Amino acid sequence: MCTMSAPLSPGFVNGDVSFWYRSLPTPGNPLDGDREADVAIVGAGYTGLWTAYYLKKAQPSLKVVVLEKEFAGFGASGRNGGWLTGALAGDPERYAKTHGPDAARRLQRAMFAAVDEVIRVAAEEGVEADIVKGGITTVARSAAQAGRLRDDLAWQREWGWDEEDVRLLSPGEMNERLRVDGALSATWSPHCARIQPAKLVRGLARAVRDLGVEIFEGTPVTRIVGGGAVTPYGTVTAPYVLRCTEGFTANLPGHHRDWLPMNSSMIVTEPLPEEVWETIGWAKRELLGDMAHYYMYAQRTADDRIAFGGRGKPYLFGSKVNERGLTHTWTVDALWDLLVSFFPSVASSSVAHAWSGVLGVPRDWCATVHVDHTTGLGWAGGYTGHGVTTTNLAGRTLCDLVLRRDSELTGLPWVDRRVRSWEPEPLRWLGVHSMYRLYRLADARESRGMTKTSTLAKIANKITGH
Ligand SMILES: Cc1cc2nc3c(=O)[nH]c(=O)nc-3n(C[C@H](O)[C@H](O)[C@H](O)COP(=O)(O)OP(=O)(O)OC[C@H]3O[C@@H](n4cnc5c(N)ncnc54)[C@H](O)[C@@H]3O)c2cc1C
């Protein structure tokens, strides 16, 4: 693929966690010796913090401790595209396999409701996170993509999305909402809100602390055992230890091949002038996605930039994690190219910041929530890039599981799923890199006039079980 060099702003920043932090938070106090708690949570991203929040709300007397290796919001929760989306993390057919199709539809409805739950709690707790519920537009920019969009809509109808949940836009509506160059068709769903990720996670951390939860930052957990989380500064002993480490899980002993740490990368423009917005539209601030295999995701930020993300460099050999988010020039250029192809009038702007983060991808690309009452160990994750809303549902579910409540949430089909591990290297690396290469080739072929999905993309999905 031939890409042009992205114009970089004079103060361009690469990595440094993400653009969403204008200045990086200084980590709070680390753990200062052994402690006892009722629940120890490893990881202060949305999963860990939502879990702590609902546990404390349910039982204020519980002693809940959160251990975070850097600072709250260091991971994907402080780096994402800000889609608070009702879309399911994974294929409903796979959830339906064990519990039947109605259970998968219940999970879908629970996801829709979770979007509003996050908005409700943010308002109640005074968390200001630039939230606007303008829905989501998904565009097709080739005949093959338009075919997939139609098929996707029919498939969504089967899995609990009614006409009010997602519908095709007429060309007039499309033009009025968001003018994407080369868009042939589009759908719109109300189940999505724009957020500023770091404001949400930092606000949530503050709300959780206000409830009396202790968050120890700069405190890496080196080992999780039944009854305790071990760190260099002491051990937190607790009847329940919950692992909420998503894309970083591969670094924990015993979990190297559970969830593959997959990178996603983003760029953000400078604030765009009014004349550019006049050509684009985007007044309702809905989120934007497409139907390409090498997909993109975007938002119009509160200060009128475009934050634009995509696949980037997919995966580092041996499940290594790119901690600070430094992003390869090739990825920055490719994202810029794609952005300008969507909105040619943006070409006069430049890239202010580029960054990357890791998602947790299980072998079957479906998320899990689990608590084992015998060992006291639990976890939630494997959201495959759909975690902003899913983490809220996961947090409430972990809370009910720990408190042994027999609730609607604990009966959802993602609870207690068993998933096989990823293959050893070099098979993991080869699998993911071939998938990405095939997706790029498939997109290129489809953009040259194919009317059906390229078989290369189908092969890619087969290789990795996507
Ligand atoms: C670039 C990018 C864009 C994305 N865009 C979207 C989007 O628009 N919408 C969407 O739904 N999803 C999106 N996602 C995915 C979403 O952000 C994640 O699914 C979600 O934030 C996961 O939250 P989490 O709390 O489970 O994990 P994380 O936020 O990654 O938190 C895990 C935390 O655990 C800590 N940790 C790890 N290991 C240890 C240890 N040993 N000891 C102590 N602490 C540890 C980490 O430092 C981190 O703070 C995106 C992800 C990325 C990277």
Ligand as a Chemical Component Dictionary entry (heavy atoms), coordinates in Angstrom:
data_LIG
# 
_chem_comp.id                   LIG 
_chem_comp.type                 NON-POLYMER 
_chem_comp.pdbx_formal_charge   0 
_chem_comp.three_letter_code    LIG 
# 
loop_
_chem_comp_atom.comp_id 
_chem_comp_atom.atom_id 
_chem_comp_atom.alt_atom_id 
_chem_comp_atom.type_symbol 
_chem_comp_atom.charge 
_chem_comp_atom.model_Cartn_x 
_chem_comp_atom.model_Cartn_y 
_chem_comp_atom.model_Cartn_z 
_chem_comp_atom.pdbx_ordinal 
LIG C1  C1  C 0 -6.378  2.463  20.801 1  
LIG C2  C2  C 0 -7.585  1.773  21.372 2  
LIG C3  C3  C 0 -8.857  2.164  20.958 3  
LIG C4  C4  C 0 -9.988  1.552  21.495 4  
LIG N1  N1  N 0 -11.221 2.045  21.180 5  
LIG C5  C5  C 0 -12.319 1.526  21.774 6  
LIG C6  C6  C 0 -13.585 2.126  21.580 7  
LIG O1  O1  O 0 -13.709 3.179  20.950 8  
LIG N2  N2  N 0 -14.677 1.517  22.148 9  
LIG C7  C7  C 0 -14.559 0.376  22.887 10 
LIG O2  O2  O 0 -15.579 -0.158 23.339 11 
LIG N3  N3  N 0 -13.349 -0.160 23.160 12 
LIG C8  C8  C 0 -12.234 0.404  22.647 13 
LIG N4  N4  N 0 -11.003 -0.093 22.965 14 
LIG C9  C9  C 0 -10.927 -1.168 23.968 15 
LIG C10 C10 C 0 -11.198 -0.642 25.379 16 
LIG O3  O3  O 0 -10.475 0.538  25.597 17 
LIG C11 C11 C 0 -10.807 -1.724 26.379 18 
LIG O4  O4  O 0 -11.523 -2.900 26.080 19 
LIG C12 C12 C 0 -11.090 -1.352 27.830 20 
LIG O5  O5  O 0 -10.560 -0.086 28.133 21 
LIG C13 C13 C 0 -10.514 -2.416 28.734 22 
LIG O6  O6  O 0 -10.528 -1.947 30.066 23 
LIG P1  P1  P 0 -9.795  -2.809 31.184 24 
LIG O7  O7  O 0 -9.962  -2.097 32.445 25 
LIG O8  O8  O 0 -10.268 -4.205 31.115 26 
LIG O9  O9  O 0 -8.273  -2.838 30.713 27 
LIG P2  P2  P 0 -7.183  -1.667 30.759 28 
LIG O10 O10 O 0 -7.785  -0.340 30.606 29 
LIG O11 O11 O 0 -6.107  -2.040 29.808 30 
LIG O12 O12 O 0 -6.664  -1.728 32.242 31 
LIG C14 C14 C 0 -5.827  -2.739 32.718 32 
LIG C15 C15 C 0 -4.993  -2.105 33.818 33 
LIG O13 O13 O 0 -4.272  -3.132 34.488 34 
LIG C16 C16 C 0 -3.001  -2.623 34.821 35 
LIG N5  N5  N 0 -2.130  -3.782 35.012 36 
LIG C17 C17 C 0 -1.743  -4.684 34.073 37 
LIG N6  N6  N 0 -0.952  -5.623 34.614 38 
LIG C18 C18 C 0 -0.841  -5.322 35.929 39 
LIG C19 C19 C 0 -0.142  -5.915 37.008 40 
LIG N7  N7  N 0 0.604   -7.007 36.843 41 
LIG N8  N8  N 0 -0.245  -5.347 38.234 42 
LIG C20 C20 C 0 -1.004  -4.236 38.421 43 
LIG N9  N9  N 0 -1.659  -3.620 37.413 44 
LIG C21 C21 C 0 -1.593  -4.159 36.194 45 
LIG C22 C22 C 0 -2.624  -1.772 33.622 46 
LIG O14 O14 O 0 -1.609  -0.849 33.902 47 
LIG C23 C23 C 0 -3.956  -1.127 33.280 48 
LIG O15 O15 O 0 -4.127  0.118  33.927 49 
LIG C24 C24 C 0 -9.852  0.487  22.435 50 
LIG C25 C25 C 0 -8.584  0.095  22.840 51 
LIG C26 C26 C 0 -7.453  0.725  22.321 52 
LIG C27 C27 C 0 -6.091  0.290  22.773 53 
# 
loop_
_chem_comp_bond.comp_id 
_chem_comp_bond.atom_id_1 
_chem_comp_bond.atom_id_2 
_chem_comp_bond.value_order 
_chem_comp_bond.pdbx_ordinal 
LIG C1  C2  SING 1  
LIG C2  C3  SING 2  
LIG C2  C26 DOUB 3  
LIG C3  C4  DOUB 4  
LIG C4  N1  SING 5  
LIG C4  C24 SING 6  
LIG N1  C5  DOUB 7  
LIG C5  C6  SING 8  
LIG C5  C8  SING 9  
LIG C6  O1  DOUB 10 
LIG C6  N2  SING 11 
LIG N2  C7  SING 12 
LIG C7  O2  DOUB 13 
LIG C7  N3  SING 14 
LIG N3  C8  DOUB 15 
LIG C8  N4  SING 16 
LIG N4  C9  SING 17 
LIG N4  C24 SING 18 
LIG C9  C10 SING 19 
LIG C10 O3  SING 20 
LIG C10 C11 SING 21 
LIG C11 O4  SING 22 
LIG C11 C12 SING 23 
LIG C12 O5  SING 24 
LIG C12 C13 SING 25 
LIG C13 O6  SING 26 
LIG O6  P1  SING 27 
LIG P1  O7  DOUB 28 
LIG P1  O8  SING 29 
LIG P1  O9  SING 30 
LIG O9  P2  SING 31 
LIG P2  O10 DOUB 32 
LIG P2  O11 SING 33 
LIG P2  O12 SING 34 
LIG O12 C14 SING 35 
LIG C14 C15 SING 36 
LIG C15 O13 SING 37 
LIG C15 C23 SING 38 
LIG O13 C16 SING 39 
LIG C16 N5  SING 40 
LIG C16 C22 SING 41 
LIG N5  C17 SING 42 
LIG N5  C21 SING 43 
LIG C17 N6  DOUB 44 
LIG N6  C18 SING 45 
LIG C18 C19 SING 46 
LIG C18 C21 DOUB 47 
LIG C19 N7  SING 48 
LIG C19 N8  DOUB 49 
LIG N8  C20 SING 50 
LIG C20 N9  DOUB 51 
LIG N9  C21 SING 52 
LIG C22 O14 SING 53 
LIG C22 C23 SING 54 
LIG C23 O15 SING 55 
LIG C24 C25 DOUB 56 
LIG C25 C26 SING 57 
LIG C26 C27 SING 58 
# 
